Amino acid sequence: MVWLTLGTAPRVVSIQSAAQRLVSERRPCHLVWDPVTGDILQLISILRAGRALGAPEKLDWGPDRVPAGRPNVNAEGRVCVQIGVLGNPAEPFTSGPLTGVAAIVAWLDSWGVPRRWPAGPPASCRAAGAERSRVLWARGGHFGASQVPSCDNVGPGGIDVDRLTGPHVLEVHAREFLTPLDVGAAAALAIPA
């Protein structure tokens, strides 16, 4: 699940205009969302790969000048939903109203997208290059486009992930070892009565 910004402020461009531009440039994302009005438009089925990653984060490119992006970036993962937010990476969209975010997150929940941010909150677009770890990407969950491996996007900027998906929990996966008591209990269960 990837949050990306479309390089335009909410209410300056309608979600319909943004969607038309993305489709004409052959780089649709799954949803276009205006966090101020709450307008949401689905461009393609969640079962198809989006095409917005790796392309410029603005809507004023012509179809002949848009890089194709890296197909592997757009098609990775079991469910790799791309949500194009009317916003700009320099001005985090979570600092304003998030009208409709509950419906989006509930929809993602229904598709089994875990409410975790394996790479942590996305960094400000002014910060030095964000880490784009394949190990973290493989865990699944929510990511900013700036955190996706092999992707040149800088958005969505320093967003407040807690406002999108709830409190951010740092995932720590300690190695699990069976204690002698656990081994004995497991062996006792395996013995037929």
HULIN-V554070 format. One record per residue. N is the residue number from 1. RES is the residue in one letter. SS is DSSP state (~ for helix, > for strand, _ for the rest). PHI is phi in radians with two decimals (NA if undefined). NEAR is the number of other ideal C-beta (glycine too) atoms within 10 Angstrom. Layout:
BEGIN
N&RES&SS&PHI&NEAR ; N&RES&SS&PHI&NEAR
END
This chain:
BEGIN
1&M&_&NA&22 ; 2&V&>&-2.18&28 ; 3&W&>&-1.67&30 ; 4&L&>&-2.38&28 ; 5&T&>&-1.78&29 ; 6&L&_&-1.80&28 ; 7&G&_&1.27&21 ; 8&T&_&-2.49&21 ; 9&A&_&-1.35&16 ; 10&P&>&-1.00&22 ; 11&R&_&1.24&11 ; 12&V&_&-1.38&11 ; 13&V&>&-2.21&18 ; 14&S&_&-1.35&16 ; 15&I&~&-1.15&20 ; 16&Q&~&-1.14&11 ; 17&S&~&-1.15&14 ; 18&A&~&-1.08&25 ; 19&A&~&-1.10&21 ; 20&Q&~&-1.04&15 ; 21&R&~&-1.13&21 ; 22&L&~&-1.08&24 ; 23&V&~&-1.17&14 ; 24&S&~&-1.15&13 ; 25&E&_&-1.58&20 ; 26&R&_&0.98&12 ; 27&R&_&-2.47&25 ; 28&P&_&-1.27&22 ; 29&C&_&-1.74&28 ; 30&H&_&-1.30&24 ; 31&L&>&-2.20&23 ; 32&V&>&-2.01&28 ; 33&W&>&-2.33&28 ; 34&D&_&-1.81&26 ; 35&P&_&-1.21&23 ; 36&V&_&-1.46&17 ; 37&T&_&-1.55&15 ; 38&G&_&1.50&15 ; 39&D&_&-1.14&18 ; 40&I&>&-2.32&18 ; 41&L&>&-2.32&17 ; 42&Q&>&-1.64&13 ; 43&L&_&-1.60&22 ; 44&I&_&-2.45&16 ; 45&S&_&-1.12&8 ; 46&I&_&-1.10&17 ; 47&L&_&-1.40&8 ; 48&R&_&-1.85&12 ; 49&A&_&-1.32&18 ; 50&G&_&-1.27&25 ; 51&R&_&-2.32&24 ; 52&A&_&-1.48&26 ; 53&L&_&-1.31&26 ; 54&G&_&1.56&20 ; 55&A&_&-1.68&24 ; 56&P&_&-1.03&18 ; 57&E&_&-1.57&23 ; 58&K&_&-2.67&12 ; 59&L&_&-1.78&19 ; 60&D&_&-1.84&10 ; 61&W&_&-1.50&15 ; 62&G&_&-1.48&9 ; 63&P&_&-1.08&11 ; 64&D&_&-1.42&6 ; 65&R&_&-1.90&9 ; 66&V&_&-1.41&16 ; 67&P&_&-1.10&11 ; 68&A&_&-1.20&11 ; 69&G&_&1.34&21 ; 70&R&_&-1.81&17 ; 71&P&~&-0.92&12 ; 72&N&~&-1.13&12 ; 73&V&~&-1.15&23 ; 74&N&~&-1.33&24 ; 75&A&~&-1.95&13 ; 76&E&_&-1.41&17 ; 77&G&_&1.61&14 ; 78&R&_&-1.15&8 ; 79&V&_&-2.28&13 ; 80&C&_&-2.10&21 ; 81&V&_&-1.33&19 ; 82&Q&>&-2.00&25 ; 83&I&>&-1.96&24 ; 84&G&>&-1.53&32 ; 85&V&>&-1.74&26 ; 86&L&_&-1.20&26 ; 87&G&_&-3.08&29 ; 88&N&>&-2.22&21 ; 89&P&_&-1.02&24 ; 90&A&_&-1.33&14 ; 91&E&>&-2.20&13 ; 92&P&_&-0.89&21 ; 93&F&~&-1.17&28 ; 94&T&~&-1.36&21 ; 95&S&~&-1.43&14 ; 96&G&_&-2.00&14 ; 97&P&_&-1.17&14 ; 98&L&_&-2.11&19 ; 99&T&_&-1.08&16 ; 100&G&_&1.63&17 ; 101&V&~&-1.12&20 ; 102&A&~&-1.07&11 ; 103&A&~&-1.16&12 ; 104&I&~&-1.13&22 ; 105&V&~&-1.14&18 ; 106&A&~&-1.11&9 ; 107&W&~&-1.08&16 ; 108&L&~&-1.12&22 ; 109&D&~&-0.99&12 ; 110&S&~&-1.13&9 ; 111&W&_&-1.68&12 ; 112&G&_&1.40&9 ; 113&V&_&-1.39&21 ; 114&P&_&-1.18&15 ; 115&R&_&-1.45&17 ; 116&R&_&-2.34&17 ; 117&W&_&-2.12&26 ; 118&P&_&-0.96&18 ; 119&A&_&-1.62&23 ; 120&G&_&1.38&16 ; 121&P&_&-1.14&18 ; 122&P&_&-1.09&26 ; 123&A&_&-1.40&19 ; 124&S&_&-1.02&16 ; 125&C&_&-1.17&21 ; 126&R&_&-1.50&10 ; 127&A&_&-1.25&12 ; 128&A&_&-1.05&6 ; 129&G&_&-0.64&8 ; 130&A&_&-1.29&19 ; 131&E&_&-1.20&11 ; 132&R&_&-2.14&16 ; 133&S&_&-1.51&14 ; 134&R&~&-1.17&10 ; 135&V&~&-1.11&9 ; 136&L&~&-1.17&18 ; 137&W&~&-1.05&22 ; 138&A&~&-1.19&11 ; 139&R&~&-1.25&15 ; 140&G&_&1.34&17 ; 141&G&_&2.25&17 ; 142&H&_&-1.78&25 ; 143&F&>&-2.48&25 ; 144&G&>&-1.52&28 ; 145&A&~&-1.00&29 ; 146&S&~&-1.18&29 ; 147&Q&~&-1.84&25 ; 148&V&_&-1.46&26 ; 149&P&_&-1.01&18 ; 150&S&_&1.10&14 ; 151&C&_&-2.19&23 ; 152&D&_&-1.64&17 ; 153&N&_&-1.11&24 ; 154&V&_&-1.87&24 ; 155&G&_&-1.45&25 ; 156&P&_&-1.54&29 ; 157&G&_&1.56&26 ; 158&G&_&-1.37&20 ; 159&I&_&-1.36&24 ; 160&D&_&-1.58&13 ; 161&V&~&-1.12&20 ; 162&D&~&-1.11&13 ; 163&R&~&-1.27&15 ; 164&L&~&-1.57&24 ; 165&T&~&-2.12&21 ; 166&G&_&1.76&11 ; 167&P&_&-0.93&7 ; 168&H&_&-1.34&16 ; 169&V&_&-2.02&10 ; 170&L&_&-1.23&8 ; 171&E&_&-1.53&13 ; 172&V&_&-2.16&5 ; 173&H&_&-1.92&6 ; 174&A&_&-1.38&5 ; 175&R&_&-1.15&4 ; 176&E&_&-1.77&6 ; 177&F&_&-2.09&7 ; 178&L&_&-1.36&10 ; 179&T&_&-1.46&8 ; 180&P&~&-0.97&7 ; 181&L&~&-1.12&8 ; 182&D&~&-1.11&11 ; 183&V&~&-1.12&11 ; 184&G&~&-1.12&11 ; 185&A&~&-1.15&12 ; 186&A&~&-1.15&10 ; 187&A&~&-1.18&9 ; 188&A&~&-1.12&8 ; 189&L&~&-1.22&7 ; 190&A&~&-1.42&7 ; 191&I&_&-1.42&6 ; 192&P&_&-1.18&3 ; 193&A&_&-1.43&2
END
